Amino acid sequence: MLMSKSDVLFMDLHQKHELSLFTEELYRYMSFATLINEYSSKYLSSIHLSRELDKNSLLN
């Protein structure tokens, strides 16, 4: 559930701290997932490219 700005304004310090910890964890997870996705897609595309080059060299 998304929070509105007014909800955040009326949070106590403990709730704000919990929200901050949650957003940090979410950011870390998203950053890690993004890095893994980028690396794996680049790795897979390089494998695909090398296989295509091998096929072309065999045909010529």
N, C-alpha and C positions, 0 to 999 in steps of 0.2 A: 504494500500500500504506500503510495507516495504521500509525502507530507507537504503541507503548504508552508509558506514563510511564517504565517502567524502561529502555526503549531510549534515551530522551532523557537520563536520568540518567547513562548511561555513554558519552555522546558526548564526543569531544574538542572543544576550542575551535573548531577549524576547521570541524568538522561542525555545531556549534551556530551558527556565523556563517553558513554556507551555508543552513541551515534558516531562519534569521532573514531572510536576503535573499529566499529563496523565498517565505516567508509574506508579506513586504511586497509583493512583486510580485503575488502572488495577490490580496491585499487591494486593491491598486490596480486590478487588472483587474476584480475583482468589483464594486468601487465604480463604476468607469467604466461597466461593462456595466449595472449597476443604474440609474445615472443616465440612460443612453441609453434603456433600456427604459421607464422612467417617463416621460421626456420624449416619446418617440415614441407611447406609448399615450395620453397626455393630448392630444397634438397630433392624433392620429387620431380620438380620441373627439370633440374639438371640431369637427373637420371634419365628422364624421358628424352631429353635433348641428346644425351650421349648415345642412347639406343638408336635414335633416329639417324644420327651420324654414322653409327656402325652399320645400320641397314643400307644407307646410301653408299657407303664405301664398298660394301659387298656387291651391290648391284652394278657398280661402275667398273 
